[in-house]
Structures are given as structure tokens and as C-alpha cells.
Amino acid sequence: MNVKLIRLVYILYMQVLVKNLSLYAKLEGHEGCVNAVEFNSTGDILVSGSDDRQVMFWNWESKTKLFDYHSGHEDNIFQTKIMPFTDDSRVVTSAGDGQVNHLFMFVLNVLSITLITDLHSPCFLFVSTIQIRI
């Protein structure tokens, strides 16, 4: 097949696909533009990062926010990444400040202890009585 013909068919297909998209839900929470979203490995949790420098975890199916935290970034978040092969317990964010921050989560009974570290200064954030499926 001709490469130009394949490209044209692809473009037409994508135009039809985009025209048929619809809004499933609007998740309210961020106070700035959302620049980054990613699903976890099972597709039931969504993580988002924004100009407000917050990272939020969502149950997208029920349209509810599970929890959020301030990323420690000094500028807008442009990427959130749930690291593979970590049982969804590690999230990395990058932002306009040039920093890469790492979030490690684990659940101990009803206490979730969240460790946020960046390349410059580690800090701890303790979040109690939040049950998260990760």
C-alpha cells in the first residue's frame, strides 16, 4: 500500500474517533490547570498533577477524590508517573522547577504513612485513616 494512502486513512480514522469522544465525568479538586494524568496498573485509580502543585488520587469510576497532597514542587507539575513493578506504591512527579519528586506509599492497618522525597530535602507526611487500594 502507498504510505500516503495509509497516512490519509489513519488521519480520517482519528478524526472520526475524536468526534465521537464524549465527557465521561468532571473531577473537581484542582485549583489550576491539570497537566498530567495517569491510571494505575489496574485502571481503577487515576493520579493527576496540576499548576496548583497538588497531586490528587481519584477513583474515576465513582468520581471521588481518594486523597491529595502538596507535591513540594515550587512550580507547575508537568508529569505524574505511577512506577511499574511497585504495586502502585511509588509515584514520581516532575515540574517546571526542575525537580523530580518521589512518593512512596504503604498501608499499615488504618494508618497510611506517606514518604515524600525529592533530590534536595526529604520530608515525611503522615496521613491517618485513609484506606486506599494500591
C-alpha positions in Angstrom: 0.0 0.0 0.0 1.0 3.5 -0.6 2.4 5.3 2.5 0.4 8.5 1.7 -2.8 6.4 1.5 -2.1 4.7 4.8 -1.5 8.1 6.4 -4.7 9.6 5.0 -6.8 6.6 6.2 -5.2 7.0 9.7 -5.9 10.7 9.8 -9.6 10.1 8.8 -9.9 7.4 11.4 -8.5 9.6 14.1 -10.9 12.5 13.1 -13.9 10.1 13.4 -12.6 8.8 16.7 -12.1 12.3 18.2 -15.6 13.5 17.0 -17.2 10.5 18.8 -15.5 11.2 22.2 -17.7 12.5 25.0 -17.1 13.7 28.5 -17.4 10.8 31.0 -17.0 12.9 34.2 -15.6 16.1 35.5 -13.4 15.6 38.6 -13.5 18.7 40.8 -10.5 19.4 43.0 -7.5 21.1 41.4 -7.3 24.9 41.5 -5.1 25.1 38.4 -4.8 23.6 35.0 -4.3 19.8 35.1 -1.2 19.0 33.1 -0.7 15.3 33.9 -2.9 12.3 34.5 -2.2 8.6 34.6 -4.0 5.4 35.6 -2.6 2.8 38.0 -1.8 -0.7 36.7 -5.3 -2.0 37.3 -7.0 1.1 35.9 -9.1 1.8 39.0 -7.1 4.8 40.3 -6.2 7.9 38.5 -3.4 10.3 39.6 -3.3 13.9 38.5 -0.8 16.8 38.8 -1.6 20.4 38.3 -0.5 24.1 38.2 -1.6 24.2 41.9 1.3 21.8 42.6 -1.1 19.3 44.2 -1.1 15.6 43.4 -4.5 14.0 43.6 -5.6 10.4 43.6 -9.1 9.6 42.2 -11.5 6.7 42.0 -12.5 7.7 38.5 -15.4 5.2 38.4 -17.2 6.7 41.4 -15.9 10.2 40.5 -14.4 10.7 44.0 -11.1 12.0 45.3 -9.3 9.5 47.5 -6.7 11.9 48.8 -4.3 14.6 47.8 -1.0 16.1 48.9 1.2 19.1 48.2 4.0 17.8 46.0 6.7 20.0 47.4 7.4 21.4 43.9 7.9 25.1 43.6 6.4 25.3 40.1 3.7 23.6 38.0 3.6 19.8 37.8 4.0 18.5 34.3 4.3 14.8 34.8 2.9 12.2 37.2 4.1 8.6 36.8 3.0 5.6 38.8 6.1 3.5 38.7 5.7 0.0 37.2 6.5 -3.1 39.2 5.9 -1.3 42.6 2.4 -2.5 43.3 1.3 1.1 42.6 3.1 2.3 45.7 5.5 4.7 44.1 4.7 7.9 42.3 7.2 10.2 40.6 6.4 13.8 39.7 8.3 16.3 37.7 7.7 20.0 37.4 8.8 23.3 36.0 11.2 23.8 38.9 13.4 21.1 37.5 12.9 18.8 40.5 11.8 15.1 40.4 9.9 14.1 43.5 9.2 10.6 44.6 6.2 9.5 46.7 6.3 6.1 48.5 3.0 4.9 50.0 2.2 1.9 52.1 -0.7 1.0 54.4 -0.3 -0.3 57.9 -3.7 -1.2 59.4 -5.7 2.0 59.2 -2.6 4.3 59.1 -1.2 5.3 55.8 2.3 6.6 56.0 3.4 8.6 53.1 7.0 9.4 52.5 7.7 12.2 50.0 11.3 12.7 49.0 12.9 14.9 46.4 16.5 15.2 45.3 17.2 18.0 47.7 15.4 17.6 51.0 13.4 14.6 52.3 10.3 15.1 54.4 7.6 13.0 55.9 3.8 13.4 55.6 1.6 11.3 57.8 -2.0 10.8 56.6 -4.2 8.9 59.0 -7.4 6.8 58.5 -7.3 6.7 54.7 -7.8 3.4 53.2 -6.5 3.2 49.6 -6.5 0.2 47.3 -3.0 0.1 45.9 
